[in-house]
Every structure is written in structure tokens, then in C-alpha cells.
């Protein structure tokens, strides 16, 4: 779980920025913003899942609830 998550997030960021730039140059700014929003949502879902795992681990370690 270590660095692979960071590399995934960085890869999505780079890919989305390239797609955003290409769409903006083509004059499709609305699609560029939608693409950026989709990439942000994907990364946000990954982070929320990781935070859920973190909270479950903390509960298990300290035997909460």
C-alpha cells in the first residue's frame, strides 16, 4: 500500500493535465473541465477508501467500539 498509491495518484494527475490541455487547445473547455472533475473524483474516492481503512485499523489497534 506504500508508494504505489502515490504513483497512481501522480499518474492520474499527469494524465488528466495532458488531456485537459489538449481539450482546451481544441476549444472544448467544457469537456476539459469535466475531465478534470472526473479525475479529481476518482482520486477522491481512492483517498476516502484509504481513510476508511485507516480508521478501521485504528479501531482494531485500540479496540474501540
mmCIF file of the N, C-alpha and C atoms, coordinates in Angstrom:
data_MODEL
# 
_entry.id   MODEL 
# 
loop_
_atom_site.group_PDB 
_atom_site.id 
_atom_site.type_symbol 
_atom_site.label_atom_id 
_atom_site.label_alt_id 
_atom_site.label_comp_id 
_atom_site.label_asym_id 
_atom_site.label_entity_id 
_atom_site.label_seq_id 
_atom_site.pdbx_PDB_ins_code 
_atom_site.Cartn_x 
_atom_site.Cartn_y 
_atom_site.Cartn_z 
_atom_site.occupancy 
_atom_site.B_iso_or_equiv 
_atom_site.pdbx_formal_charge 
_atom_site.auth_seq_id 
_atom_site.auth_comp_id 
_atom_site.auth_asym_id 
_atom_site.auth_atom_id 
_atom_site.pdbx_PDB_model_num 
ATOM 1   N N  . UNK A 1 1  ? 0.815   -1.193 0.000   1.00 0.00 ? 1  UNK A N  1 
ATOM 2   C CA . UNK A 1 1  ? 0.000   0.000  0.000   1.00 0.00 ? 1  UNK A CA 1 
ATOM 3   C C  . UNK A 1 1  ? 0.857   1.255  0.000   1.00 0.00 ? 1  UNK A C  1 
ATOM 4   N N  . UNK A 1 2  ? 2.127   1.166  0.127   1.00 0.00 ? 2  UNK A N  1 
ATOM 5   C CA . UNK A 1 2  ? 3.003   2.301  0.305   1.00 0.00 ? 2  UNK A CA 1 
ATOM 6   C C  . UNK A 1 2  ? 3.024   3.281  -0.851  1.00 0.00 ? 2  UNK A C  1 
ATOM 7   N N  . UNK A 1 3  ? 4.049   3.175  -1.664  1.00 0.00 ? 3  UNK A N  1 
ATOM 8   C CA . UNK A 1 3  ? 4.258   4.159  -2.711  1.00 0.00 ? 3  UNK A CA 1 
ATOM 9   C C  . UNK A 1 3  ? 3.381   3.946  -3.931  1.00 0.00 ? 3  UNK A C  1 
ATOM 10  N N  . UNK A 1 4  ? 2.817   2.775  -4.093  1.00 0.00 ? 4  UNK A N  1 
ATOM 11  C CA . UNK A 1 4  ? 2.020   2.523  -5.288  1.00 0.00 ? 4  UNK A CA 1 
ATOM 12  C C  . UNK A 1 4  ? 0.798   3.437  -5.366  1.00 0.00 ? 4  UNK A C  1 
ATOM 13  N N  . UNK A 1 5  ? 0.216   3.774  -4.228  1.00 0.00 ? 5  UNK A N  1 
ATOM 14  C CA . UNK A 1 5  ? -0.935  4.681  -4.225  1.00 0.00 ? 5  UNK A CA 1 
ATOM 15  C C  . UNK A 1 5  ? -0.504  6.080  -4.658  1.00 0.00 ? 5  UNK A C  1 
ATOM 16  N N  . UNK A 1 6  ? 0.647   6.514  -4.179  1.00 0.00 ? 6  UNK A N  1 
ATOM 17  C CA . UNK A 1 6  ? 1.137   7.829  -4.589  1.00 0.00 ? 6  UNK A CA 1 
ATOM 18  C C  . UNK A 1 6  ? 1.446   7.876  -6.082  1.00 0.00 ? 6  UNK A C  1 
ATOM 19  N N  . UNK A 1 7  ? 2.017   6.795  -6.615  1.00 0.00 ? 7  UNK A N  1 
ATOM 20  C CA . UNK A 1 7  ? 2.304   6.749  -8.038  1.00 0.00 ? 7  UNK A CA 1 
ATOM 21  C C  . UNK A 1 7  ? 1.015   6.729  -8.860  1.00 0.00 ? 7  UNK A C  1 
ATOM 22  N N  . UNK A 1 8  ? -0.016  6.053  -8.369  1.00 0.00 ? 8  UNK A N  1 
ATOM 23  C CA . UNK A 1 8  ? -1.309  6.052  -9.058  1.00 0.00 ? 8  UNK A CA 1 
ATOM 24  C C  . UNK A 1 8  ? -1.887  7.464  -9.114  1.00 0.00 ? 8  UNK A C  1 
ATOM 25  N N  . UNK A 1 9  ? -1.875  8.138  -7.974  1.00 0.00 ? 9  UNK A N  1 
ATOM 26  C CA . UNK A 1 9  ? -2.435  9.490  -7.912  1.00 0.00 ? 9  UNK A CA 1 
ATOM 27  C C  . UNK A 1 9  ? -1.639  10.436 -8.804  1.00 0.00 ? 9  UNK A C  1 
ATOM 28  N N  . UNK A 1 10 ? -0.315  10.325 -8.777  1.00 0.00 ? 10 UNK A N  1 
ATOM 29  C CA . UNK A 1 10 ? 0.516   11.168 -9.631  1.00 0.00 ? 10 UNK A CA 1 
ATOM 30  C C  . UNK A 1 10 ? 0.269   10.865 -11.108 1.00 0.00 ? 10 UNK A C  1 
ATOM 31  N N  . UNK A 1 11 ? 0.110   9.595  -11.439 1.00 0.00 ? 11 UNK A N  1 
ATOM 32  C CA . UNK A 1 11 ? -0.164  9.212  -12.823 1.00 0.00 ? 11 UNK A CA 1 
ATOM 33  C C  . UNK A 1 11 ? -1.481  9.762  -13.314 1.00 0.00 ? 11 UNK A C  1 
ATOM 34  N N  . UNK A 1 12 ? -2.500  9.673  -12.481 1.00 0.00 ? 12 UNK A N  1 
ATOM 35  C CA . UNK A 1 12 ? -3.805  10.224 -12.863 1.00 0.00 ? 12 UNK A CA 1 
ATOM 36  C C  . UNK A 1 12 ? -3.695  11.734 -13.024 1.00 0.00 ? 12 UNK A C  1 
ATOM 37  N N  . UNK A 1 13 ? -2.966  12.394 -12.134 1.00 0.00 ? 13 UNK A N  1 
ATOM 38  C CA . UNK A 1 13 ? -2.797  13.842 -12.241 1.00 0.00 ? 13 UNK A CA 1 
ATOM 39  C C  . UNK A 1 13 ? -2.111  14.253 -13.531 1.00 0.00 ? 13 UNK A C  1 
ATOM 40  N N  . UNK A 1 14 ? -1.064  13.540 -13.891 1.00 0.00 ? 14 UNK A N  1 
ATOM 41  C CA . UNK A 1 14 ? -0.340  13.856 -15.129 1.00 0.00 ? 14 UNK A CA 1 
ATOM 42  C C  . UNK A 1 14 ? -1.223  13.590 -16.343 1.00 0.00 ? 14 UNK A C  1 
ATOM 43  N N  . UNK A 1 15 ? -1.908  12.454 -16.350 1.00 0.00 ? 15 UNK A N  1 
ATOM 44  C CA . UNK A 1 15 ? -2.776  12.112 -17.474 1.00 0.00 ? 15 UNK A CA 1 
ATOM 45  C C  . UNK A 1 15 ? -3.903  13.116 -17.631 1.00 0.00 ? 15 UNK A C  1 
ATOM 46  N N  . UNK A 1 16 ? -4.515  13.492 -16.531 1.00 0.00 ? 16 UNK A N  1 
ATOM 47  C CA . UNK A 1 16 ? -5.625  14.445 -16.597 1.00 0.00 ? 16 UNK A CA 1 
ATOM 48  C C  . UNK A 1 16 ? -5.140  15.814 -17.058 1.00 0.00 ? 16 UNK A C  1 
ATOM 49  N N  . UNK A 1 17 ? -3.954  16.221 -16.611 1.00 0.00 ? 17 UNK A N  1 
ATOM 50  C CA . UNK A 1 17 ? -3.455  17.529 -17.040 1.00 0.00 ? 17 UNK A CA 1 
ATOM 51  C C  . UNK A 1 17 ? -3.151  17.549 -18.538 1.00 0.00 ? 17 UNK A C  1 
ATOM 52  N N  . UNK A 1 18 ? -2.647  16.443 -19.074 1.00 0.00 ? 18 UNK A N  1 
ATOM 53  C CA . UNK A 1 18 ? -2.386  16.369 -20.515 1.00 0.00 ? 18 UNK A CA 1 
ATOM 54  C C  . UNK A 1 18 ? -3.698  16.400 -21.296 1.00 0.00 ? 18 UNK A C  1 
ATOM 55  N N  . UNK A 1 19 ? -4.686  15.627 -20.830 1.00 0.00 ? 19 UNK A N  1 
ATOM 56  C CA . UNK A 1 19 ? -5.978  15.608 -21.513 1.00 0.00 ? 19 UNK A CA 1 
ATOM 57  C C  . UNK A 1 19 ? -6.647  16.976 -21.417 1.00 0.00 ? 19 UNK A C  1 
ATOM 58  N N  . UNK A 1 20 ? -6.567  17.602 -20.252 1.00 0.00 ? 20 UNK A N  1 
ATOM 59  C CA . UNK A 1 20 ? -7.160  18.934 -20.073 1.00 0.00 ? 20 UNK A CA 1 
ATOM 60  C C  . UNK A 1 20 ? -6.532  19.946 -21.031 1.00 0.00 ? 20 UNK A C  1 
ATOM 61  N N  . UNK A 1 21 ? -5.212  19.910 -21.144 1.00 0.00 ? 21 UNK A N  1 
ATOM 62  C CA . UNK A 1 21 ? -4.527  20.841 -22.040 1.00 0.00 ? 21 UNK A CA 1 
ATOM 63  C C  . UNK A 1 21 ? -4.906  20.595 -23.496 1.00 0.00 ? 21 UNK A C  1 
ATOM 64  N N  . UNK A 1 22 ? -4.977  19.327 -23.886 1.00 0.00 ? 22 UNK A N  1 
ATOM 65  C CA . UNK A 1 22 ? -5.328  19.003 -25.272 1.00 0.00 ? 22 UNK A CA 1 
ATOM 66  C C  . UNK A 1 22 ? -6.757  19.440 -25.592 1.00 0.00 ? 22 UNK A C  1 
ATOM 67  N N  . UNK A 1 23 ? -7.678  19.195 -24.676 1.00 0.00 ? 23 UNK A N  1 
ATOM 68  C CA . UNK A 1 23 ? -9.060  19.601 -24.919 1.00 0.00 ? 23 UNK A CA 1 
ATOM 69  C C  . UNK A 1 23 ? -9.206  21.116 -24.924 1.00 0.00 ? 23 UNK A C  1 
ATOM 70  N N  . UNK A 1 24 ? -8.462  21.790 -24.082 1.00 0.00 ? 24 UNK A N  1 
ATOM 71  C CA . UNK A 1 24 ? -8.543  23.253 -24.036 1.00 0.00 ? 24 UNK A CA 1 
ATOM 72  C C  . UNK A 1 24 ? -7.990  23.860 -25.323 1.00 0.00 ? 24 UNK A C  1 
ATOM 73  N N  . UNK A 1 25 ? -6.914  23.282 -25.847 1.00 0.00 ? 25 UNK A N  1 
ATOM 74  C CA . UNK A 1 25 ? -6.355  23.767 -27.109 1.00 0.00 ? 25 UNK A CA 1 
ATOM 75  C C  . UNK A 1 25 ? -7.301  23.523 -28.277 1.00 0.00 ? 25 UNK A C  1 
ATOM 76  N N  . UNK A 1 26 ? -8.109  22.458 -28.166 1.00 0.00 ? 26 UNK A N  1 
ATOM 77  C CA . UNK A 1 26 ? -9.060  22.140 -29.228 1.00 0.00 ? 26 UNK A CA 1 
ATOM 78  C C  . UNK A 1 26 ? -10.326 22.983 -29.128 1.00 0.00 ? 26 UNK A C  1 
ATOM 79  N N  . UNK A 1 27 ? -10.412 23.805 -28.096 1.00 0.00 ? 27 UNK A N  1 
ATOM 80  C CA . UNK A 1 27 ? -11.575 24.674 -27.965 1.00 0.00 ? 27 UNK A CA 1 
ATOM 81  C C  . UNK A 1 27 ? -12.735 24.054 -27.214 1.00 0.00 ? 27 UNK A C  1 
ATOM 82  N N  . UNK A 1 28 ? -12.507 22.930 -26.576 1.00 0.00 ? 28 UNK A N  1 
ATOM 83  C CA . UNK A 1 28 ? -13.567 22.240 -25.834 1.00 0.00 ? 28 UNK A CA 1 
ATOM 84  C C  . UNK A 1 28 ? -13.313 22.393 -24.340 1.00 0.00 ? 28 UNK A C  1 
ATOM 85  N N  . UNK A 1 29 ? -13.472 23.621 -23.870 1.00 0.00 ? 29 UNK A N  1 
ATOM 86  C CA . UNK A 1 29 ? -13.156 23.906 -22.473 1.00 0.00 ? 29 UNK A CA 1 
ATOM 87  C C  . UNK A 1 29 ? -14.125 23.225 -21.516 1.00 0.00 ? 29 UNK A C  1 
ATOM 88  N N  . UNK A 1 30 ? -15.380 23.083 -21.921 1.00 0.00 ? 30 UNK A N  1 
ATOM 89  C CA . UNK A 1 30 ? -16.351 22.407 -21.055 1.00 0.00 ? 30 UNK A CA 1 
ATOM 90  C C  . UNK A 1 30 ? -15.963 20.951 -20.825 1.00 0.00 ? 30 UNK A C  1 
ATOM 91  N N  . UNK A 1 31 ? -15.557 20.276 -21.887 1.00 0.00 ? 31 UNK A N  1 
ATOM 92  C CA . UNK A 1 31 ? -15.137 18.883 -21.761 1.00 0.00 ? 31 UNK A CA 1 
ATOM 93  C C  . UNK A 1 31 ? -13.837 18.783 -20.944 1.00 0.00 ? 31 UNK A C  1 
ATOM 94  N N  . UNK A 1 32 ? -12.977 19.777 -21.069 1.00 0.00 ? 32 UNK A N  1 
ATOM 95  C CA . UNK A 1 32 ? -11.729 19.782 -20.309 1.00 0.00 ? 32 UNK A CA 1 
ATOM 96  C C  . UNK A 1 32 ? -12.026 19.884 -18.817 1.00 0.00 ? 32 UNK A C  1 
ATOM 97  N N  . UNK A 1 33 ? -12.976 20.734 -18.455 1.00 0.00 ? 33 UNK A N  1 
ATOM 98  C CA . UNK A 1 33 ? -13.332 20.872 -17.049 1.00 0.00 ? 33 UNK A CA 1 
ATOM 99  C C  . UNK A 1 33 ? -14.017 19.602 -16.526 1.00 0.00 ? 33 UNK A C  1 
ATOM 100 N N  . UNK A 1 34 ? -14.843 18.984 -17.351 1.00 0.00 ? 34 UNK A N  1 
ATOM 101 C CA . UNK A 1 34 ? -15.481 17.724 -16.960 1.00 0.00 ? 34 UNK A CA 1 
ATOM 102 C C  . UNK A 1 34 ? -14.453 16.623 -16.758 1.00 0.00 ? 34 UNK A C  1 
ATOM 103 N N  . UNK A 1 35 ? -13.456 16.575 -17.611 1.00 0.00 ? 35 UNK A N  1 
ATOM 104 C CA . UNK A 1 35 ? -12.381 15.582 -17.487 1.00 0.00 ? 35 UNK A CA 1 
ATOM 105 C C  . UNK A 1 35 ? -11.607 15.799 -16.197 1.00 0.00 ? 35 UNK A C  1 
ATOM 106 N N  . UNK A 1 36 ? -11.316 17.045 -15.889 1.00 0.00 ? 36 UNK A N  1 
ATOM 107 C CA . UNK A 1 36 ? -10.607 17.351 -14.645 1.00 0.00 ? 36 UNK A CA 1 
ATOM 108 C C  . UNK A 1 36 ? -11.444 16.966 -13.434 1.00 0.00 ? 36 UNK A C  1 
ATOM 109 N N  . UNK A 1 37 ? -12.729 17.248 -13.491 1.00 0.00 ? 37 UNK A N  1 
ATOM 110 C CA . UNK A 1 37 ? -13.621 16.885 -12.398 1.00 0.00 ? 37 UNK A CA 1 
ATOM 111 C C  . UNK A 1 37 ? -13.705 15.368 -12.225 1.00 0.00 ? 37 UNK A C  1 
ATOM 112 N N  . UNK A 1 38 ? -13.714 14.629 -13.320 1.00 0.00 ? 38 UNK A N  1 
ATOM 113 C CA . UNK A 1 38 ? -13.756 13.168 -13.253 1.00 0.00 ? 38 UNK A CA 1 
ATOM 114 C C  . UNK A 1 38 ? -12.470 12.614 -12.621 1.00 0.00 ? 38 UNK A C  1 
ATOM 115 N N  . UNK A 1 39 ? -11.339 13.162 -13.000 1.00 0.00 ? 39 UNK A N  1 
ATOM 116 C CA . UNK A 1 39 ? -10.068 12.724 -12.413 1.00 0.00 ? 39 UNK A CA 1 
ATOM 117 C C  . UNK A 1 39 ? -9.997  13.033 -10.931 1.00 0.00 ? 39 UNK A C  1 
ATOM 118 N N  . UNK A 1 40 ? -10.463 14.218 -10.546 1.00 0.00 ? 40 UNK A N  1 
ATOM 119 C CA . UNK A 1 40 ? -10.480 14.598 -9.144  1.00 0.00 ? 40 UNK A CA 1 
ATOM 120 C C  . UNK A 1 40 ? -11.394 13.675 -8.349  1.00 0.00 ? 40 UNK A C  1 
ATOM 121 N N  . UNK A 1 41 ? -12.549 13.339 -8.920  1.00 0.00 ? 41 UNK A N  1 
ATOM 122 C CA . UNK A 1 41 ? -13.488 12.443 -8.244  1.00 0.00 ? 41 UNK A CA 1 
ATOM 123 C C  . UNK A 1 41 ? -12.892 11.054 -8.052  1.00 0.00 ? 41 UNK A C  1 
ATOM 124 N N  . UNK A 1 42 ? -12.196 10.567 -9.051  1.00 0.00 ? 42 UNK A N  1 
ATOM 125 C CA . UNK A 1 42 ? -11.560 9.257  -8.953  1.00 0.00 ? 42 UNK A CA 1 
ATOM 126 C C  . UNK A 1 42 ? -10.534 9.225  -7.832  1.00 0.00 ? 42 UNK A C  1 
ATOM 127 N N  . UNK A 1 43 ? -9.691  10.231 -7.790  1.00 0.00 ? 43 UNK A N  1 
ATOM 128 C CA . UNK A 1 43 ? -8.669  10.290 -6.744  1.00 0.00 ? 43 UNK A CA 1 
ATOM 129 C C  . UNK A 1 43 ? -9.313  10.475 -5.370  1.00 0.00 ? 43 UNK A C  1 
ATOM 130 N N  . UNK A 1 44 ? -10.370 11.270 -5.309  1.00 0.00 ? 44 UNK A N  1 
ATOM 131 C CA . UNK A 1 44 ? -11.067 11.473 -4.042  1.00 0.00 ? 44 UNK A CA 1 
ATOM 132 C C  . UNK A 1 44 ? -11.668 10.170 -3.525  1.00 0.00 ? 44 UNK A C  1 
ATOM 133 N N  . UNK A 1 45 ? -12.217 9.352  -4.401  1.00 0.00 ? 45 UNK A N  1 
ATOM 134 C CA . UNK A 1 45 ? -12.742 8.051  -3.985  1.00 0.00 ? 45 UNK A CA 1 
ATOM 135 C C  . UNK A 1 45 ? -11.639 7.157  -3.436  1.00 0.00 ? 45 UNK A C  1 
ATOM 136 N N  . UNK A 1 46 ? -10.478 7.167  -4.067  1.00 0.00 ? 46 UNK A N  1 
ATOM 137 C CA . UNK A 1 46 ? -9.348  6.373  -3.568  1.00 0.00 ? 46 UNK A CA 1 
ATOM 138 C C  . UNK A 1 46 ? -8.936  6.842  -2.181  1.00 0.00 ? 46 UNK A C  1 
ATOM 139 N N  . UNK A 1 47 ? -8.879  8.146  -1.991  1.00 0.00 ? 47 UNK A N  1 
ATOM 140 C CA . UNK A 1 47 ? -8.449  8.690  -0.695  1.00 0.00 ? 47 UNK A CA 1 
ATOM 141 C C  . UNK A 1 47 ? -9.472  8.375  0.389   1.00 0.00 ? 47 UNK A C  1 
ATOM 142 N N  . UNK A 1 48 ? -10.755 8.467  0.062   1.00 0.00 ? 48 UNK A N  1 
ATOM 143 C CA . UNK A 1 48 ? -11.796 8.147  1.045   1.00 0.00 ? 48 UNK A CA 1 
ATOM 144 C C  . UNK A 1 48 ? -11.716 6.674  1.447   1.00 0.00 ? 48 UNK A C  1 
ATOM 145 N N  . UNK A 1 49 ? -11.475 5.809  0.480   1.00 0.00 ? 49 UNK A N  1 
ATOM 146 C CA . UNK A 1 49 ? -11.322 4.383  0.786   1.00 0.00 ? 49 UNK A CA 1 
ATOM 147 C C  . UNK A 1 49 ? -10.123 4.147  1.704   1.00 0.00 ? 49 UNK A C  1 
ATOM 148 N N  . UNK A 1 50 ? -9.021  4.815  1.430   1.00 0.00 ? 50 UNK A N  1 
ATOM 149 C CA . UNK A 1 50 ? -7.833  4.673  2.277   1.00 0.00 ? 50 UNK A CA 1 
ATOM 150 C C  . UNK A 1 50 ? -8.082  5.215  3.683   1.00 0.00 ? 50 UNK A C  1 
ATOM 151 N N  . UNK A 1 51 ? -8.799  6.317  3.793   1.00 0.00 ? 51 UNK A N  1 
ATOM 152 C CA . UNK A 1 51 ? -9.123  6.849  5.113   1.00 0.00 ? 51 UNK A CA 1 
ATOM 153 C C  . UNK A 1 51 ? -10.027 5.897  5.888   1.00 0.00 ? 51 UNK A C  1 
ATOM 154 N N  . UNK A 1 52 ? -10.949 5.253  5.190   1.00 0.00 ? 52 UNK A N  1 
ATOM 155 C CA . UNK A 1 52 ? -11.790 4.257  5.846   1.00 0.00 ? 52 UNK A CA 1 
ATOM 156 C C  . UNK A 1 52 ? -10.972 3.101  6.390   1.00 0.00 ? 52 UNK A C  1 
ATOM 157 N N  . UNK A 1 53 ? -10.002 2.651  5.599   1.00 0.00 ? 53 UNK A N  1 
ATOM 158 C CA . UNK A 1 53 ? -9.115  1.585  6.074   1.00 0.00 ? 53 UNK A CA 1 
ATOM 159 C C  . UNK A 1 53 ? -8.299  2.029  7.278   1.00 0.00 ? 53 UNK A C  1 
ATOM 160 N N  . UNK A 1 54 ? -7.838  3.280  7.242   1.00 0.00 ? 54 UNK A N  1 
ATOM 161 C CA . UNK A 1 54 ? -7.062  3.812  8.354   1.00 0.00 ? 54 UNK A CA 1 
ATOM 162 C C  . UNK A 1 54 ? -7.893  3.837  9.633   1.00 0.00 ? 54 UNK A C  1 
ATOM 163 N N  . UNK A 1 55 ? -9.128  4.310  9.554   1.00 0.00 ? 55 UNK A N  1 
ATOM 164 C CA . UNK A 1 55 ? -9.980  4.366  10.742  1.00 0.00 ? 55 UNK A CA 1 
ATOM 165 C C  . UNK A 1 55 ? -10.298 2.971  11.271  1.00 0.00 ? 55 UNK A C  1 
ATOM 166 N N  . UNK A 1 56 ? -10.515 2.022  10.380  1.00 0.00 ? 56 UNK A N  1 
ATOM 167 C CA . UNK A 1 56 ? -10.748 0.644  10.821  1.00 0.00 ? 56 UNK A CA 1 
ATOM 168 C C  . UNK A 1 56 ? -9.513  0.072  11.520  1.00 0.00 ? 56 UNK A C  1 
ATOM 169 N N  . UNK A 1 57 ? -8.347  0.371  11.013  1.00 0.00 ? 57 UNK A N  1 
ATOM 170 C CA . UNK A 1 57 ? -7.114  -0.103 11.637  1.00 0.00 ? 57 UNK A CA 1 
ATOM 171 C C  . UNK A 1 57 ? -6.920  0.521  13.017  1.00 0.00 ? 57 UNK A C  1 
ATOM 172 N N  . UNK A 1 58 ? -7.215  1.813  13.136  1.00 0.00 ? 58 UNK A N  1 
ATOM 173 C CA . UNK A 1 58 ? -7.094  2.479  14.428  1.00 0.00 ? 58 UNK A CA 1 
ATOM 174 C C  . UNK A 1 58 ? -8.078  1.876  15.426  1.00 0.00 ? 58 UNK A C  1 
ATOM 175 N N  . UNK A 1 59 ? -9.289  1.589  14.982  1.00 0.00 ? 59 UNK A N  1 
ATOM 176 C CA . UNK A 1 59 ? -10.274 0.956  15.860  1.00 0.00 ? 59 UNK A CA 1 
ATOM 177 C C  . UNK A 1 59 ? -9.800  -0.420 16.308  1.00 0.00 ? 59 UNK A C  1 
ATOM 178 N N  . UNK A 1 60 ? -9.224  -1.183 15.402  1.00 0.00 ? 60 UNK A N  1 
ATOM 179 C CA . UNK A 1 60 ? -8.737  -2.519 15.753  1.00 0.00 ? 60 UNK A CA 1 
ATOM 180 C C  . UNK A 1 60 ? -7.561  -2.451 16.719  1.00 0.00 ? 60 UNK A C  1 
ATOM 181 N N  . UNK A 1 61 ? -6.666  -1.491 16.503  1.00 0.00 ? 61 UNK A N  1 
ATOM 182 C CA . UNK A 1 61 ? -5.483  -1.387 17.343  1.00 0.00 ? 61 UNK A CA 1 
ATOM 183 C C  . UNK A 1 61 ? -5.863  -0.981 18.764  1.00 0.00 ? 61 UNK A C  1 
ATOM 184 N N  . UNK A 1 62 ? -6.731  -0.010 18.899  1.00 0.00 ? 62 UNK A N  1 
ATOM 185 C CA . UNK A 1 62 ? -7.086  0.485  20.214  1.00 0.00 ? 62 UNK A CA 1 
ATOM 186 C C  . UNK A 1 62 ? -8.357  -0.171 20.775  1.00 0.00 ? 62 UNK A C  1 
ATOM 187 N N  . UNK A 1 63 ? -8.909  -1.131 20.007  1.00 0.00 ? 63 UNK A N  1 
ATOM 188 C CA . UNK A 1 63 ? -10.098 -1.888 20.412  1.00 0.00 ? 63 UNK A CA 1 
ATOM 189 C C  . UNK A 1 63 ? -11.247 -0.952 20.803  1.00 0.00 ? 63 UNK A C  1 
ATOM 190 N N  . UNK A 1 64 ? -11.515 0.001  19.914  1.00 0.00 ? 64 UNK A N  1 
ATOM 191 C CA . UNK A 1 64 ? -12.614 0.940  20.108  1.00 0.00 ? 64 UNK A CA 1 
ATOM 192 C C  . UNK A 1 64 ? -13.888 0.343  19.540  1.00 0.00 ? 64 UNK A C  1 
ATOM 193 N N  . UNK A 1 65 ? -14.981 0.509  20.228  1.00 0.00 ? 65 UNK A N  1 
ATOM 194 C CA . UNK A 1 65 ? -16.312 0.090  19.796  1.00 0.00 ? 65 UNK A CA 1 
ATOM 195 C C  . UNK A 1 65 ? -16.284 -1.390 19.562  1.00 0.00 ? 65 UNK A C  1 
# 
